[in-house]
Amino acid sequence: MSAQDRLTDALYGLGWGTVKKLPEPVAARLGRTIADAAWKQRGKGVQRLESNYARVVPDASPERLAELSRAGMRSYLRYWMESFRLPAWSEERIKGGFEGKDLHHLTEGLAAGKGVVLALPHLANWDLAGAWVTTKLGIPFTTVAERLKPETLYDRFVAYREGLGMEVLPHSGGTAFGTLARRLRDGGLVCLVADRDLSASGVEVDFFGDTARMPAGPALLAQQTGALLLPVTLWYDESPVMRGRVHPPVEVPESGTRAEKTSAMTQALADAFATGIADHPEDWHMLQRLWLADLDPGKGRP
């Protein structure tokens, strides 16, 4: 392990070991302080966040974009402070930490016994939403985690999410899709963060007026297993309670090739994600390049 990897792992270990012991208001203030300090430094992540917000809110003035990026960093650090503290939250705190709209799409889908795929963008705190599903609804689910560097950091994330009641599969290795399909055929629940895909198998979608690439997995799983595909968007308000909405199902088109069906379904997911991101852009934690024009200047629209 390199010195940088050891430092990264140590810092995350400090966060999980120390922040979860702080009173909630203290942790919230600490998060805002760190967020504001990072925002003032205007590093690459903050600049990319602001650039992404410029696509979401194209008529925003430079002052408005600066306000959005500051709020975005505060939201991002709220996610981390909550995540560090989640293992120490009581069942009552988790149950009271989220309120969702149109949850009947999820409960009715599971009751039908065909399995459900929940697909989310990087909005607010998807780990809290997952903990709420396992704790409040009593529904276990399976998800996928990207292999982080160093490996010890990935192990921390897996242990953390498994401690919240999730089954976590590694993104690499090629076996995740088959396991997810089996869980769905058994009538289970699968939750996937699905607004960014840099692999060659990603599906190109129109997203806020330009081309981006999103993972094909959610659409393919729904086609192959008959599971219901439900977009979910999350957001914060001024309260300690996170909000969310389960969107209507993305249907499998009746005609077309598998690739055509996958393209149409992934575009429908992107459209649902865009509504939630447009309503709450500051809660979209996209500090990386997303659009093809940003990844490769020759790939965007003229």
N, C-alpha and C positions, 0 to 999 in steps of 0.2 A: 504494500500500500504506500502511495506517495505521501509526502508531507502535507500536500494540499488536501488529499483525501482524508488523512488523519485529522486535520484541522476541521474539515467539513463535518465529519462524523462526531467529533468532540463537541462542536457547536450545537448540532442537533440534539445530542445527548444531554447537553446542558439545558436546552430548551425544555425537553420532555421531563427532565429531572427537577428543574427549578420552577418553571412557569406554572406547572400544574399545582404547586403548593401555594401560589399567591392567591389572595382574595380576588374574586372576579373583577371588582372595580379597579384594583391595582393593575391586574393583567391588562385590562382594557386601556388604561392610561399609558402603560408601557408600550403597548402596540401602537397607539397613536403617536407617541414620541419617536419610536423607531421609524415609523412610516414617514413622518414629517422630515426627519433627518435624511432619510434615503431620498425623498422627493427633492429636497434642496440640493443634494449632490448631483442630480440629473445624470445619473449613470445610464448605461445602455438599456437596462430594463425599463427605467422610467421613460426614456425617450421612445422606446418601442411601444410602450403602453399608450403614450400620447399619440403616436403615429397611428396606432390601431383605432383609437377613439376618433381620430380625424376622419376615418372611413365610416364609422358608425354615426357620427354627427357631422356631416360634411359642411354644414353652414356655421359651425362653431368658430368663434373668434379665437385668436391666440390666448386671450385671457380666459375664455371659457374652457379651452382645452387644458390650460394649466390648472384650473379649478377641478376639472374632471380627473386629471392624473393624480392630483393630491388626494382627492376622495377615493380614487382607485387604489392608491397605495395604502390608505387607511383601511379600506375594505380587505385588501390582500393580507395585511397584518392582523386584522380581526380574524380572518380565516386561520392564520397560524396560531394565534393566541388561543382560539377555541380548540384547535386541534391538539395543541400541547396539553390542554386542560381536560379534554373529553374523557380520557381514561379515569379521571378522578371525579367526574360528574356522577351524581346519584341517578337512579332510574327516574325519579321525579323530575330532576333538572333536564334530562334528555327528553322525556315525554313532553315537557313544557317548553322546550327550546325550538320547536318548529310547529308551524300551522300551515296546512296545505289546502288548496282549492281543487275541486273536481277529483278527489281521491277515489271516487266511485269507478273511474276508468281502471284503476289498479286493482281494487278489491273484486270488481266484477270479472275482470280478466283472469285473475287467479282462480276465482270460483268456477270459471268455465273449464279449468283443468288443462288448458293447452300451453301454459307457460306465458310469461310476460318478460319482454325486454324493455327496461327503462334506459333511455339515452339522454344524457345531460351534457351541456356545455360547461366550461370552467366558470360557472357563476356561483358566487357566495361560497357556501361550505357544503360540498357534496358528501363529505364524511359525516357531518352532523345529520344530514338527511338520511344517510344510510343507517346510522346508529338509531335514529328515530324509527325507521322501518323495522329494525330487528327488536327494538325495545317496546315501542308503543303498539305496533301492529303484531309483534311476535312472529315476523316472517323472516326466515333466514334467506340469504341470497349469495350469489357468486359474482365476483368482479375480477378485473384484470389489473395488474400493476406493472408499470414500466420498470425495467431493471435499472436501478439508479447506481451511480458510482459515488462512493465506494460500495462494495457489496454489503458491508456492515450497515450502511445507511438503508439500503433496500430491505435488509432483514428487519431493521427497526420499523419501517413502514408496514411490512407484512404483519409483524407481531402486533403492532398498534391496531391495524384494521381487523385482524382476527380477534383481538381482544374486544372489539365492538360488535362481534357476532357475524363477521363477513368471512366467506371462503374466498381466498385470494390466490389467483393463478398468475404465473409470470407471463408477461407479454411475449417474450421471445421463447423459442424452443419448439413452436409449431403444434403443440398439443392443446393449447387453450381452447381453440375453436371447437374441437371435438368434445371436450369436457363441457363447455357451455351448452352445446347442442343436446347433450345427454341430460343435463339439468333441466333444460326447457321441455324436452320430451317427457320428463317425469312430472311436468306441471310446475316446475320451480320458477324462481325469479332471478334474472340476470340484470345487473346494473353496469352501464358502460359510459365513461366520459368520452364524448364522440364529436368534438368540434375541431380537432386538429389531427391531421395524418400526413406525415412526410414520407411515407413508404410509396413504392411504385404501385401498390394495389389500391391506393386511395381513389376516391371518386371525386371528379371535378364538379363543383357546384357554383351557382351564382350566389354570392354572399355580399350583401351591401354594395351591389353594383359592380363587383369584379369577381374574378375566378379564384376560388380557394379549393383545397382538397380535404375531404373528410373521410373517415374510415368506412369501408364497405361492410364491416362486420355486423352491425345491428340489422341492416336490411337483409343480408344473406342469412343470418340466423332466423329471422322471421319467416323468410321464404322456405327454408329447408325444414323447419320444425313446425310451422303453423302457429308459432307463438304470436302474441299481440305485441306490436311495437308502439311504445308510448314515449313521446318527447316530454321532458320535464325541464322547467326553468325555475330558478331560485333567486331570491333577492333579500337584502337586508333593509330594515328601516331604522328608525332611531331607538327602537326598543331592543331588549336582549333576545327577542324572538325572531328567528329567521322565517321568511315566508316562501311559499312555493306553489306551483301549479302543475298539475298533470294535464297535458294537452290531449285532445281527441286522438284516437289511434291513427297511425299511418297505415293505410291499406295496401295490400299487395295488388298491383295492377292486374287486370284480368288477361291482358294480352301483352306480347312482346317477349324478347329474349331475356334470359336471366340478367344479362348486363343492362339491358334497357330497364327492367324492373328495378334493379338495384340503384341505377342512376336516378330514377323518378322518386324512389323512396328516400334516398339520401338527400335529394333536393328538398323533399317535404320536411325532413328533419331540420335541414339548414334554415328553412323558412320559419319553422317553429322557434328554433334557437334565436333567430334574428328578432322576433317579436319581443322575447324576454330581454335580450341584450339592448335593444333600442329603448325599452322602458326603463332599464336600470344599467346603463353603460358602465357606471363606476363600480359595479359588482362583477364585471367580467375581467377575470384575472389572466389576461393574455399578454404576457410580457415577452413573448417570442414572435418571430415572423410567422405569418399565417397565409397571406395571399400570395399567389404564385408570382405576381409582379414584384413582390418584395424578396421572394426566395430566388427568383431568376428574372431579371429585368426584361428578358426576351419573351416571357410567358404570359404577361398581362395583356389586357385589351389595349388597343391603340387609344 
